[in-house]
Amino acid sequence: MPWKKTPADRQRDAQVYGSPEYKRNRAAALRRADRRCEECGRRDRSLQTDHIIPVTQGGTHDLANLKVLCSGPGSCHAKKTATEGGGYRKRSTPVDPPFSPRTQW
């Protein structure tokens, strides 16, 4: 089930991905990778710049911290995100509702 972004998520994304430093280094990372995925080398998928160390964990927009990955189902970016635990928010485990002795049958 995909995440539904909250207003706080959208505000954070605007601050992170709207910065001039990120935009400049994103373009430089795409040139460095020759518009190919830096993991598998594919050109036939859409590309995404990924922070090696996420900004939420103290990473920067420095060119050395950006990596170009293919995106989409089964892509290098999806595999990386899955190994990190699902992105910047971890999915909570479902909790059973507390027992209520007043339950009507």
N, CA, C and O atoms as a GROMACS GRO file, in nm:
protein
  420
    1MET      N    1   0.084  -0.117   0.000
    1MET     CA    2   0.000   0.000   0.000
    1MET      C    3   0.088   0.124   0.000
    1MET      O    4   0.174   0.136   0.088
    2PRO      N    5   0.072   0.215  -0.094
    2PRO     CA    6   0.159   0.333  -0.101
    2PRO      C    7   0.130   0.429   0.013
    2PRO      O    8   0.021   0.432   0.070
    3TRP      N    9   0.232   0.507   0.044
    3TRP     CA   10   0.217   0.608   0.148
    3TRP      C   11   0.129   0.721   0.099
    3TRP      O   12   0.132   0.757  -0.019
    4LYS      N   13   0.052   0.775   0.189
    4LYS     CA   14  -0.024   0.896   0.157
    4LYS      C   15   0.051   1.010   0.225
    4LYS      O   16   0.066   1.011   0.347
    5LYS      N   17   0.097   1.105   0.145
    5LYS     CA   18   0.177   1.213   0.200
    5LYS      C   19   0.092   1.309   0.281
    5LYS      O   20  -0.018   1.346   0.243
    6THR      N   21   0.147   1.348   0.394
    6THR     CA   22   0.082   1.445   0.481
    6THR      C   23   0.126   1.585   0.438
    6THR      O   24   0.222   1.597   0.362
    7PRO      N   25   0.059   1.690   0.485
    7PRO     CA   26   0.105   1.826   0.454
    7PRO      C   27   0.250   1.849   0.498
    7PRO      O   28   0.324   1.921   0.431
    8ALA      N   29   0.290   1.790   0.610
    8ALA     CA   30   0.429   1.804   0.656
    8ALA      C   31   0.526   1.738   0.558
    8ALA      O   32   0.635   1.790   0.534
    9ASP      N   33   0.487   1.623   0.500
    9ASP     CA   34   0.570   1.555   0.400
    9ASP      C   35   0.588   1.643   0.277
    9ASP      O   36   0.698   1.657   0.224
   10ARG      N   37   0.477   1.701   0.231
   10ARG     CA   38   0.484   1.786   0.110
   10ARG      C   39   0.570   1.910   0.135
   10ARG      O   40   0.643   1.953   0.046
   11GLN      N   41   0.561   1.967   0.255
   11GLN     CA   42   0.642   2.084   0.288
   11GLN      C   43   0.790   2.046   0.293
   11GLN      O   44   0.874   2.121   0.244
   12ARG      N   45   0.820   1.931   0.351
   12ARG     CA   46   0.960   1.886   0.358
   12ARG      C   47   1.014   1.861   0.218
   12ARG      O   48   1.127   1.901   0.187
   13ASP      N   49   0.935   1.796   0.132
   13ASP     CA   50   0.978   1.771  -0.006
   13ASP      C   51   1.006   1.900  -0.081
   13ASP      O   52   1.103   1.908  -0.156
   14ALA      N   53   0.922   2.001  -0.061
   14ALA     CA   54   0.941   2.130  -0.129
   14ALA      C   55   1.072   2.195  -0.083
   14ALA      O   56   1.143   2.254  -0.164
   15GLN      N   57   1.102   2.184   0.045
   15GLN     CA   58   1.227   2.242   0.096
   15GLN      C   59   1.348   2.165   0.047
   15GLN      O   60   1.448   2.226   0.008
   16VAL      N   61   1.341   2.033   0.049
   16VAL     CA   62   1.456   1.949   0.011
   16VAL      C   63   1.482   1.956  -0.138
   16VAL      O   64   1.594   1.985  -0.181
   17TYR      N   65   1.379   1.928  -0.219
   17TYR     CA   66   1.399   1.913  -0.363
   17TYR      C   67   1.385   2.044  -0.440
   17TYR      O   68   1.408   2.048  -0.560
   18GLY      N   69   1.348   2.151  -0.372
   18GLY     CA   70   1.336   2.280  -0.438
   18GLY      C   71   1.461   2.366  -0.423
   18GLY      O   72   1.466   2.476  -0.478
   19SER      N   73   1.560   2.319  -0.349
   19SER     CA   74   1.678   2.401  -0.325
   19SER      C   75   1.765   2.411  -0.451
   19SER      O   76   1.778   2.314  -0.525
   20PRO      N   77   1.823   2.528  -0.475
   20PRO     CA   78   1.909   2.545  -0.593
   20PRO      C   79   2.029   2.450  -0.593
   20PRO      O   80   2.071   2.403  -0.699
   21GLU      N   81   2.084   2.421  -0.476
   21GLU     CA   82   2.199   2.330  -0.467
   21GLU      C   83   2.159   2.190  -0.515
   21GLU      O   84   2.234   2.126  -0.590
   22TYR      N   85   2.042   2.141  -0.473
   22TYR     CA   86   1.997   2.009  -0.516
   22TYR      C   87   1.976   2.005  -0.666
   22TYR      O   88   2.019   1.911  -0.733
   23LYS      N   89   1.910   2.106  -0.720
   23LYS     CA   90   1.882   2.109  -0.864
   23LYS      C   91   2.010   2.111  -0.946
   23LYS      O   92   2.021   2.042  -1.048
   24ARG      N   93   2.109   2.189  -0.902
   24ARG     CA   94   2.237   2.199  -0.972
   24ARG      C   95   2.312   2.066  -0.967
   24ARG      O   96   2.363   2.018  -1.069
   25ASN      N   97   2.318   2.005  -0.848
   25ASN     CA   98   2.391   1.879  -0.833
   25ASN      C   99   2.317   1.761  -0.894
   25ASN      O  100   2.379   1.663  -0.934
   26ARG      N  101   2.184   1.769  -0.903
   26ARG     CA  102   2.107   1.664  -0.970
   26ARG      C  103   2.142   1.661  -1.118
   26ARG      O  104   2.163   1.554  -1.175
   27ALA      N  105   2.147   1.778  -1.179
   27ALA     CA  106   2.184   1.786  -1.322
   27ALA      C  107   2.327   1.735  -1.343
   27ALA      O  108   2.355   1.666  -1.441
   28ALA      N  109   2.417   1.769  -1.251
   28ALA     CA  110   2.556   1.722  -1.262
   28ALA      C  111   2.563   1.569  -1.245
   28ALA      O  112   2.642   1.504  -1.312
   29ALA      N  113   2.481   1.513  -1.155
   29ALA     CA  114   2.481   1.368  -1.135
   29ALA      C  115   2.430   1.296  -1.259
   29ALA      O  116   2.483   1.191  -1.296
   30LEU      N  117   2.328   1.352  -1.325
   30LEU     CA  118   2.277   1.291  -1.448
   30LEU      C  119   2.382   1.296  -1.560
   30LEU      O  120   2.393   1.201  -1.637
   31ARG      N  121   2.458   1.406  -1.567
   31ARG     CA  122   2.566   1.415  -1.667
   31ARG      C  123   2.676   1.313  -1.635
   31ARG      O  124   2.726   1.245  -1.724
   32ARG      N  125   2.712   1.303  -1.507
   32ARG     CA  126   2.816   1.209  -1.464
   32ARG      C  127   2.777   1.066  -1.501
   32ARG      O  128   2.862   0.988  -1.542
   33ALA      N  129   2.649   1.032  -1.485
   33ALA     CA  130   2.603   0.896  -1.513
   33ALA      C  131   2.572   0.874  -1.659
   33ALA      O  132   2.535   0.763  -1.698
   34ASP      N  133   2.587   0.976  -1.742
   34ASP     CA  134   2.556   0.969  -1.885
   34ASP      C  135   2.411   0.923  -1.907
   34ASP      O  136   2.381   0.847  -2.000
   35ARG      N  137   2.324   0.970  -1.819
   35ARG     CA  138   2.180   0.939  -1.823
   35ARG      C  139   2.154   0.788  -1.824
   35ARG      O  140   2.068   0.739  -1.897
   36ARG      N  141   2.231   0.716  -1.743
   36ARG     CA  142   2.213   0.572  -1.723
   36ARG      C  143   2.200   0.546  -1.573
   36ARG      O  144   2.247   0.626  -1.491
   37CYS      N  145   2.137   0.435  -1.538
   37CYS     CA  146   2.132   0.393  -1.398
   37CYS      C  147   2.273   0.356  -1.354
   37CYS      O  148   2.342   0.281  -1.423
   38GLU      N  149   2.316   0.407  -1.241
   38GLU     CA  150   2.451   0.378  -1.193
   38GLU      C  151   2.463   0.240  -1.129
   38GLU      O  152   2.573   0.197  -1.096
   39GLU      N  153   2.352   0.169  -1.111
   39GLU     CA  154   2.356   0.032  -1.059
   39GLU      C  155   2.358  -0.069  -1.172
   39GLU      O  156   2.447  -0.154  -1.179
   40CYS      N  157   2.259  -0.062  -1.262
   40CYS     CA  158   2.245  -0.165  -1.365
   40CYS      C  159   2.282  -0.116  -1.506
   40CYS      O  160   2.296  -0.199  -1.596
   41GLY      N  161   2.299   0.014  -1.526
   41GLY     CA  162   2.340   0.067  -1.654
   41GLY      C  163   2.229   0.084  -1.757
   41GLY      O  164   2.256   0.118  -1.872
   42ARG      N  165   2.104   0.060  -1.717
   42ARG     CA  166   1.992   0.069  -1.812
   42ARG      C  167   1.959   0.213  -1.846
   42ARG      O  168   1.972   0.304  -1.763
   43ARG      N  169   1.917   0.233  -1.970
   43ARG     CA  170   1.871   0.364  -2.017
   43ARG      C  171   1.723   0.365  -2.047
   43ARG      O  172   1.664   0.471  -2.065
   44ASP      N  173   1.661   0.248  -2.054
   44ASP     CA  174   1.523   0.238  -2.100
   44ASP      C  175   1.420   0.267  -1.991
   44ASP      O  176   1.300   0.260  -2.018
   45ARG      N  177   1.461   0.299  -1.871
   45ARG     CA  178   1.370   0.333  -1.762
   45ARG      C  179   1.386   0.479  -1.725
   45ARG      O  180   1.486   0.542  -1.758
   46SER      N  181   1.286   0.531  -1.655
   46SER     CA  182   1.302   0.668  -1.606
   46SER      C  183   1.405   0.667  -1.493
   46SER      O  184   1.423   0.567  -1.424
   47LEU      N  185   1.472   0.778  -1.477
   47LEU     CA  186   1.580   0.787  -1.380
   47LEU      C  187   1.541   0.877  -1.264
   47LEU      O  188   1.459   0.967  -1.277
   48GLN      N  189   1.604   0.850  -1.151
   48GLN     CA  190   1.577   0.925  -1.030
   48GLN      C  191   1.709   0.945  -0.958
   48GLN      O  192   1.789   0.852  -0.947
   49THR      N  193   1.732   1.066  -0.909
   49THR     CA  194   1.852   1.087  -0.827
   49THR      C  195   1.816   1.051  -0.684
   49THR      O  196   1.713   1.093  -0.633
   50ASP      N  197   1.903   0.975  -0.621
   50ASP     CA  198   1.878   0.925  -0.488
   50ASP      C  199   1.989   0.971  -0.396
   50ASP      O  200   2.107   0.969  -0.433
   51HIS      N  201   1.953   1.012  -0.275
   51HIS     CA  202   2.053   1.047  -0.175
   51HIS      C  203   2.107   0.918  -0.115
   51HIS      O  204   2.029   0.836  -0.067
   52ILE      N  205   2.236   0.898  -0.115
   52ILE     CA  206   2.298   0.779  -0.057
   52ILE      C  207   2.271   0.779   0.093
   52ILE      O  208   2.224   0.680   0.149
   53ILE      N  209   2.303   0.891   0.159
   53ILE     CA  210   2.265   0.913   0.298
   53ILE      C  211   2.146   1.008   0.294
   53ILE      O  212   2.163   1.123   0.254
   54PRO      N  213   2.026   0.963   0.334
   54PRO     CA  214   1.908   1.049   0.323
   54PRO      C  215   1.924   1.181   0.398
   54PRO      O  216   1.989   1.188   0.502
   55VAL      N  217   1.862   1.284   0.344
   55VAL     CA  218   1.867   1.416   0.406
   55VAL      C  219   1.810   1.409   0.547
   55VAL      O  220   1.858   1.478   0.637
   56THR      N  221   1.707   1.326   0.567
   56THR     CA  222   1.645   1.313   0.699
   56THR      C  223   1.739   1.250   0.801
   56THR      O  224   1.714   1.257   0.921
   57GLN      N  225   1.848   1.188   0.754
   57GLN     CA  226   1.946   1.127   0.844
   57GLN      C  227   2.078   1.202   0.841
   57GLN      O  228   2.182   1.146   0.878
   58GLY      N  229   2.075   1.328   0.798
   58GLY     CA  230   2.195   1.410   0.801
   58GLY      C  231   2.271   1.417   0.669
   58GLY      O  232   2.378   1.478   0.665
   59GLY      N  233   2.221   1.357   0.564
   59GLY     CA  234   2.286   1.363   0.434
   59GLY      C  235   2.274   1.502   0.372
   59GLY      O  236   2.190   1.582   0.413
   60THR      N  237   2.358   1.530   0.273
   60THR     CA  238   2.358   1.660   0.207
   60THR      C  239   2.322   1.644   0.060
   60THR      O  240   2.305   1.532   0.011
   61HIS      N  241   2.311   1.756  -0.008
   61HIS     CA  242   2.286   1.754  -0.152
   61HIS      C  243   2.416   1.752  -0.231
   61HIS      O  244   2.416   1.777  -0.352
   62ASP      N  245   2.526   1.723  -0.165
   62ASP     CA  246   2.656   1.719  -0.230
   62ASP      C  247   2.656   1.615  -0.342
   62ASP      O  248   2.590   1.511  -0.331
   63LEU      N  249   2.728   1.643  -0.449
   63LEU     CA  250   2.733   1.553  -0.564
   63LEU      C  251   2.780   1.412  -0.524
   63LEU      O  252   2.735   1.314  -0.582
   64ALA      N  253   2.869   1.404  -0.427
   64ALA     CA  254   2.918   1.273  -0.382
   64ALA      C  255   2.810   1.193  -0.310
   64ALA      O  256   2.823   1.071  -0.296
   65ASN      N  257   2.704   1.259  -0.263
   65ASN     CA  258   2.596   1.192  -0.191
   65ASN      C  259   2.477   1.160  -0.282
   65ASN      O  260   2.378   1.105  -0.235
   66LEU      N  261   2.486   1.192  -0.411
   66LEU     CA  262   2.377   1.165  -0.505
   66LEU      C  263   2.414   1.050  -0.598
   66LEU      O  264   2.527   1.041  -0.645
   67LYS      N  265   2.317   0.964  -0.623
   67LYS     CA  266   2.337   0.850  -0.712
   67LYS      C  267   2.217   0.842  -0.805
   67LYS      O  268   2.104   0.861  -0.760
   68VAL      N  269   2.239   0.816  -0.932
   68VAL     CA  270   2.132   0.806  -1.030
   68VAL      C  271   2.088   0.660  -1.039
   68VAL      O  272   2.168   0.572  -1.068
   69LEU      N  273   1.958   0.637  -1.013
   69LEU     CA  274   1.902   0.502  -1.016
   69LEU      C  275   1.780   0.498  -1.105
   69LEU      O  276   1.709   0.598  -1.117
   70CYS      N  277   1.754   0.383  -1.168
   70CYS     CA  278   1.631   0.368  -1.246
   70CYS      C  279   1.514   0.355  -1.149
   70CYS      O  280   1.530   0.307  -1.037
   71SER      N  281   1.397   0.400  -1.194
   71SER     CA  282   1.281   0.396  -1.106
   71SER      C  283   1.169   0.316  -1.170
   71SER      O  284   1.170   0.290  -1.290
   72GLY      N  285   1.074   0.277  -1.088
   72GLY     CA  286   0.961   0.196  -1.133
   72GLY      C  287   0.958   0.064  -1.058
   72GLY      O  288   1.047   0.037  -0.978
   73PRO      N  289   0.856  -0.018  -1.083
   73PRO     CA  290   0.847  -0.148  -1.015
   73PRO      C  291   0.966  -0.237  -1.051
   73PRO      O  292   1.002  -0.249  -1.168
   74GLY      N  293   1.027  -0.299  -0.952
   74GLY     CA  294   1.140  -0.388  -0.976
   74GLY      C  295   1.268  -0.317  -1.013
   74GLY      O  296   1.361  -0.380  -1.063
   75SER      N  297   1.276  -0.188  -0.989
   75SER     CA  298   1.393  -0.109  -1.028
   75SER      C  299   1.498  -0.107  -0.919
   75SER      O  300   1.476  -0.155  -0.807
   76CYS      N  301   1.612  -0.051  -0.952
   76CYS     CA  302   1.721  -0.038  -0.855
   76CYS      C  303   1.679   0.053  -0.739
   76CYS      O  304   1.714   0.026  -0.624
   77HIS      N  305   1.604   0.159  -0.767
   77HIS     CA  306   1.560   0.249  -0.661
   77HIS      C  307   1.462   0.178  -0.568
   77HIS      O  308   1.468   0.195  -0.447
   78ALA      N  309   1.372   0.098  -0.624
   78ALA     CA  310   1.275   0.024  -0.542
   78ALA      C  311   1.347  -0.076  -0.451
   78ALA      O  312   1.310  -0.092  -0.335
   79LYS      N  313   1.449  -0.143  -0.504
   79LYS     CA  314   1.525  -0.238  -0.423
   79LYS      C  315   1.598  -0.168  -0.310
   79LYS      O  316   1.599  -0.217  -0.197
   80LYS      N  317   1.659  -0.053  -0.340
   80LYS     CA  318   1.732   0.022  -0.238
   80LYS      C  319   1.637   0.069  -0.129
   80LYS      O  320   1.668   0.057  -0.010
   81THR      N  321   1.522   0.122  -0.168
   81THR     CA  322   1.426   0.172  -0.070
   81THR      C  323   1.375   0.057   0.017
   81THR      O  324   1.356   0.076   0.138
   82ALA      N  325   1.354  -0.059  -0.041
   82ALA     CA  326   1.306  -0.174   0.035
   82ALA      C  327   1.410  -0.218   0.138
   82ALA      O  328   1.374  -0.255   0.250
   83THR      N  329   1.538  -0.214   0.102
   83THR     CA  330   1.642  -0.255   0.198
   83THR      C  331   1.659  -0.152   0.309
   83THR      O  332   1.707  -0.186   0.417
   84GLU      N  333   1.622  -0.026   0.283
   84GLU     CA  334   1.632   0.078   0.385
   84GLU      C  335   1.514   0.074   0.481
   84GLU      O  336   1.516   0.142   0.584
   85GLY      N  337   1.413  -0.002   0.450
   85GLY     CA  338   1.299  -0.010   0.539
   85GLY      C  339   1.179   0.067   0.492
   85GLY      O  340   1.091   0.098   0.572
   86GLY      N  341   1.171   0.100   0.365
   86GLY     CA  342   1.051   0.162   0.312
   86GLY      C  343   1.053   0.312   0.299
   86GLY      O  344   0.947   0.372   0.285
   87GLY      N  345   1.167   0.374   0.301
   87GLY     CA  346   1.170   0.518   0.278
   87GLY      C  347   1.192   0.595   0.405
   87GLY      O  348   1.248   0.544   0.502
   88TYR      N  349   1.147   0.720   0.405
   88TYR     CA  350   1.174   0.806   0.518
   88TYR      C  351   1.082   0.780   0.636
   88TYR      O  352   1.110   0.826   0.746
   89ARG      N  353   0.972   0.709   0.615
   89ARG     CA  354   0.884   0.670   0.724
   89ARG      C  355   0.873   0.519   0.724
   89ARG      O  356   0.849   0.458   0.620
   90LYS      N  357   0.888   0.459   0.838
   90LYS     CA  358   0.875   0.315   0.845
   90LYS      C  359   0.730   0.280   0.873
   90LYS      O  360   0.661   0.346   0.951
   91ARG      N  361   0.686   0.176   0.808
   91ARG     CA  362   0.549   0.130   0.825
   91ARG      C  363   0.534   0.068   0.963
   91ARG      O  364   0.614  -0.016   1.003
   92SER      N  365   0.432   0.110   1.036
   92SER     CA  366   0.411   0.053   1.169
   92SER      C  367   0.340  -0.082   1.154
   92SER      O  368   0.265  -0.104   1.059
   93THR      N  369   0.366  -0.169   1.248
   93THR     CA  370   0.301  -0.300   1.243
   93THR      C  371   0.157  -0.285   1.291
   93THR      O  372   0.130  -0.207   1.382
   94PRO      N  373   0.064  -0.359   1.232
   94PRO     CA  374  -0.074  -0.348   1.274
   94PRO      C  375  -0.090  -0.396   1.418
   94PRO      O  376  -0.027  -0.493   1.460
   95VAL      N  377  -0.173  -0.329   1.491
   95VAL     CA  378  -0.196  -0.362   1.631
   95VAL      C  379  -0.341  -0.404   1.645
   95VAL      O  380  -0.432  -0.339   1.593
   96ASP      N  381  -0.363  -0.515   1.717
   96ASP     CA  382  -0.500  -0.558   1.743
   96ASP      C  383  -0.568  -0.458   1.834
   96ASP      O  384  -0.504  -0.404   1.924
   97PRO      N  385  -0.697  -0.434   1.814
   97PRO     CA  386  -0.767  -0.341   1.903
   97PRO      C  387  -0.771  -0.400   2.044
   97PRO      O  388  -0.775  -0.522   2.061
   98PRO      N  389  -0.772  -0.313   2.145
   98PRO     CA  390  -0.774  -0.365   2.281
   98PRO      C  391  -0.904  -0.442   2.308
   98PRO      O  392  -1.009  -0.412   2.252
   99PHE      N  393  -0.894  -0.540   2.394
   99PHE     CA  394  -1.010  -0.621   2.427
   99PHE      C  395  -1.107  -0.536   2.508
   99PHE      O  396  -1.068  -0.464   2.601
  100SER      N  397  -1.232  -0.545   2.473
  100SER     CA  398  -1.335  -0.472   2.546
  100SER      C  399  -1.438  -0.572   2.596
  100SER      O  400  -1.497  -0.644   2.515
  101PRO      N  401  -1.460  -0.579   2.728
  101PRO     CA  402  -1.558  -0.675   2.779
  101PRO      C  403  -1.701  -0.637   2.740
  101PRO      O  404  -1.792  -0.718   2.757
  102ARG      N  405  -1.722  -0.519   2.689
  102ARG     CA  406  -1.855  -0.474   2.652
  102ARG      C  407  -1.892  -0.509   2.508
  102ARG      O  408  -1.994  -0.463   2.456
  103THR      N  409  -1.811  -0.590   2.444
  103THR     CA  410  -1.838  -0.628   2.306
  103THR      C  411  -1.972  -0.699   2.297
  103THR      O  412  -1.996  -0.796   2.370
  104GLN      N  413  -2.059  -0.653   2.210
  104GLN     CA  414  -2.190  -0.715   2.189
  104GLN      C  415  -2.177  -0.823   2.082
  104GLN      O  416  -2.116  -0.800   1.977
  105TRP      N  417  -2.233  -0.937   2.108
  105TRP     CA  418  -2.227  -1.045   2.010
  105TRP      C  419  -2.355  -1.057   1.940
  105TRP      O  420  -2.370  -1.142   1.853
   0.00000   0.00000   0.00000
